[in-house]
């Protein structure tokens, strides 16, 4: 795909996406009018300022994962400037100009590792070419560093700023011809760097979508159908319209019901408080008759009944599981389950929109602005190019803001009050009761061991949600689920139940649930084999090798897994884990491979006589490739992932559905882990491997949940097979 995009009246850029990732800058670039007098634009990511500082564009949404700092680090490294010279600006959402712009799947690093470095290296080479032409010397005799160009034989030197105008006229070289620095010369990559927004966050400065303030702005509150897929049969908004300050009552479609239907009303007023109070006066007749049959209790009963019979279909069938189980020296079975979860972002969903002269401008805390643009264009019937999206910092997303319902809603509201910027904010209750939930699931597992305690057969009847033989979003189970690729006889069967709930990806999608199930069950198998879980997993992994590729799934390297497990055991001083006599203290282990990252974790836990779970310390070892780009942020990402996983597991997180609607409304019913409940220490260590670096926002989360469950078993002799963890419901 090639697009010609105007940068200014006198500059342009041709951006090509190579294999969906690499940006190729091929056209002539001159100074951009927008850059200001004396500044030089070398490509869409690099602007050299008159004071010899460099402004670098950060193209991806910043969601707390540190990408607004990390991506410019890649550019700055190859541009050969000092980090102190760098200024960072968030770009607009324009994937034709900047390439893929999203925050999800831990993809920012693997997708941008080469393109961002190439952008910096290209700009550096243009500066060198400009100096070479001015001085009449060979380009390969010129060196750079600290924003300076030098020619040692003649003693000449110049700042980047003095060469910027000339460099901007140099034709950019092909990306594949631009040499990149060897890792051994990195001065920025691999060094700890504070987040670019951290000072502003500490000072409470406006950065987030909810902080958006524009001249003449009005406000909107939403009354959405409490039952998903329900619609408005009729409504009376007269009482709300009569409230002083109310401007409009607008029926809208959240994108969950057919076009022409509405599933929410928006009250627009001169303040959010006025809109929220007037919202209470709306009289709405909801059409929900077809949806009230769905409930949490009903799902559980259907899952139990389904597991009493054969699965509807197969995810994976290899070898002869029945024969292997029949001939096994020992078999064991167990059932595991986990609930629907909300995302519960600290910043509730919000968006600001201005519709004017047939064009729409949005200020959106969006993880996937391109998807939002497409959905908004579709529902408003606008050409996508008429929609401008400013990416605000995101106050928590965890996958929730990959969905674009809040953008779709505010777009319709803005069109109803043209010429006025309108900001819509969800209440906490709106946010929890109108989410895209992590799907619940039920697993009925059986394993067979041979006389040497080796895993020779594994079966699972997995029940989750879907229709027509296909899972709903985030209810997938992969045929590569560890250890399926290694075990000779495997059957993963599946049955899908209907639901009216919209579902979505939650941090470490599917892995956050599957790791709990399989690593906990493997701990049971390890006990049956009379070894600890690390030994059992290492035995199962076998020799170092790359397992065969399956579709688009990352290839699994058993050697990398083995090294991470060994390092974690050494780091934590692993002693076998199981305490004799069930003293109320225990150690648990968990390993998982997801989002191309290998992580092994050890949890030291305590369980009081009243069943209160405490965490003493957690050790984490991860392999995310050859480079940890920003070690400071990487450590924080791992620690945050661990706390997020503990929050899902140990303090009662779940959402319950009654008569088609979610009943939880706030943090009293959907708690988040508090400071006094968090572990005093999460020790983090990275091992490097000769593979391209990958992302870190997600792969550290999954192992901590089974590691905690296994620690509780070591401490008490009671198996946690259901989330959230309830010791009084655990199995002995």
Secondary structure, DSSP 4 states (H G I P E B T S, - for coil): -EEEEEEETTEEEEEEEETTTEEEE-S-----GGG-TT-EEEETTEEE-TTS-EEEEE-SPPSSSSHHHHHHHHHHHHHT--GGGEEEEEPBS-HHHH------TT-HHHHHHHHHHHHHHHHHHHHHHHHHHHHT--GGG-EEETTEEEETTTTEEEEHHHHHHHHTTSPPPPGGGS----GGG-SSTTS----TTHHHHHTT-S-BGGG---TT-EEEEEEE-SBTT-EEEEEE-HHHHTSTTEEEEEEE--SSS-TT---EEEEEESSHHHHHHHHTT-EEEEE-TTTTT--HHHHHHHHHHHHTS--SEEEEEES-HHHHHHT-SEEEEEEEEE--B----SS--EEEEEEETTEEEEEE--S-HHHHHHHHHHHHT--GGGEEEEE-B-S--TTGGGS-HHHHHHHHHHHHTTTS-EEEE--HHHHHHT--BBPPEEEEEEEEE-TTS-EEEEEEEEEEEEETTEEPTT----TT-TTTTTSSEEEEEEEEE---S-B---SSTTHHHHHHHHHHHHHHHHHHTTS-HHHHHHHHH-SS-BPPP-TTSPPPBHHHHHHHHHHHHHHHT---SPPTT--SEEEEEEEEEETTEEEEEEEEEEE-TT--EEEEEEEEEEE--S--S-HHHHHHHHHHHHHHHHHHHHS-----EETTEE---STTTS----GGGS-S-EEEEE---SS-----SSTTTHHHHHHHHHHHHHHHS-B--BSS--GGG-B-
